[in-house]
Amino acid sequence: MTKANDPVQPVPYHIELTPQSDTIGKIECVDGLTKREHFAAMAMQGILAAASTYFNEEYAAVNAVTYADALICALSKEPSGTTNI
C-alpha cells in the first residue's frame, strides 16, 4: 500500500538498537521527495516529451498532478487478482 506523502527513497540517518538485542528499534529518515512529487515529475516528463511545439504549461502541470494522484489511488487499493486491461 502506498501513501502520497511517503518518501520515495528515505535515507536513514539515526538508527537506535534495542537494549536486549542487536535488532533495530527506531529509524529516523531524511524524507526528500514525496511519492506524489516523484510521480508528478515522471508524468510531467512524459507530457513534455509527447508535447507538440506549443503547449500550455499550467495544463501540463495540472495533468501531471492528476496522473500522479490517480496512480497513488490505484496503488493504495488492495490487489484483486484481476486486471481490467
C-alpha positions in Angstrom: 0.0 0.0 0.0 1.3 3.4 -0.8 0.6 6.9 0.6 1.1 10.2 -1.2 3.3 11.7 1.4 5.6 8.7 1.9 9.2 9.4 0.8 10.4 8.0 -2.5 13.8 7.0 -1.2 14.1 7.5 2.5 17.7 7.7 3.8 18.2 6.5 7.4 20.2 8.9 9.5 19.6 7.7 13.0 19.3 4.1 13.9 18.6 3.1 17.5 19.2 -0.5 18.7 17.0 -2.1 21.3 18.9 -2.8 24.6 18.2 -6.5 24.7 19.5 -7.4 21.2 21.0 -6.1 18.1 17.6 -5.5 16.4 16.7 -2.1 15.2 14.1 -0.4 17.4 13.8 3.0 15.7 14.9 4.5 12.4 14.6 8.2 11.5 14.8 9.2 7.9 15.5 12.1 5.7 12.5 12.4 3.5 13.4 14.1 0.2 10.7 14.0 -2.5 7.3 12.5 -1.6 5.9 9.8 -3.8 3.3 12.2 -5.1 6.0 14.7 -6.1 8.1 11.9 -7.8 5.1 10.5 -9.7 4.0 14.0 -10.8 7.6 14.7 -12.1 7.6 11.5 -14.0 4.2 12.3 -15.5 5.3 15.8 -16.4 8.4 14.4 -18.1 6.1 12.2 -20.3 3.7 15.0 -21.0 6.6 17.3 -22.1 8.2 14.6 -24.2 5.0 14.0 -26.1 4.0 17.6 -26.4 3.7 19.3 -29.8 5.5 22.6 -30.5 3.1 24.5 -28.3 1.5 23.5 -25.1 0.0 25.3 -22.1 2.3 25.0 -19.0 -0.5 25.1 -16.5 -2.4 22.4 -18.3 0.7 20.2 -18.3 1.3 20.8 -14.6 -2.3 20.2 -13.5 -2.5 17.0 -15.6 0.8 15.7 -14.2 -0.5 16.0 -10.7 -3.8 14.4 -11.7 -2.0 11.4 -13.2 0.2 11.2 -10.0 -2.9 11.2 -7.8 -4.6 8.5 -9.9 -1.6 6.3 -9.7 -1.4 6.7 -5.9 -5.1 5.9 -5.7 -4.7 2.8 -7.8 -1.6 1.6 -5.8 -3.4 2.2 -2.5 -6.1 -0.4 -3.3 -5.8 -4.0 -2.3 -4.9 -6.2 -5.3 -7.9 -8.1 -6.6 -6.1 -10.7 -8.7 -7.8 -9.5 -11.9 -7.0 -6.7 -14.2 -9.2 -4.5 -16.4 -6.9 -4.2 -19.4 
